[in-house]
Amino acid sequence: QVQLVESGGGLVQAGGSLRLSCAASGRTFSRYTMGWYRQAPGKEREFVARITGSGGSAYYADSVKDRFTISRDNAKNTVYLQMNSLKPEDTAVYYCAAGLGGSFGYWGQGTQVTVSS
């Protein structure tokens, strides 16, 4: 069982930056692929980024590539999402996810990110 708690959301102006954090419970954090998803009002949840257990590989949605960076600290059981050059269309609830074997089975409660124009 993995419990995930996101933090770091808030209100920021377009062009600004935020760093989201996701703290995970459990002693096997490094086994899990970690991901970030987001859901804007009236839209379906969409993939943002994911990172392998070792942190050696990361993948991004085209919409955030070159602006967002996912990273993890396995010693702290924490995954991060550094978001730069934020745009109003990045406004959403951001969710942290953990999974094994190619699917995400654990989700956090979400943190709101609002980007004003």
ABEGO torsion letter per residue (X at the ends): XBBBBBBGBEBBBBGBBBBBBBBBBEAAAAABBBBBBBBBBGBBBBBABBBBAAGABBBBBAAABGABBBBBBAAAGBBBBBBBGBBAAABBBBBBBBBBGGBBABBBAEBBBBBBX
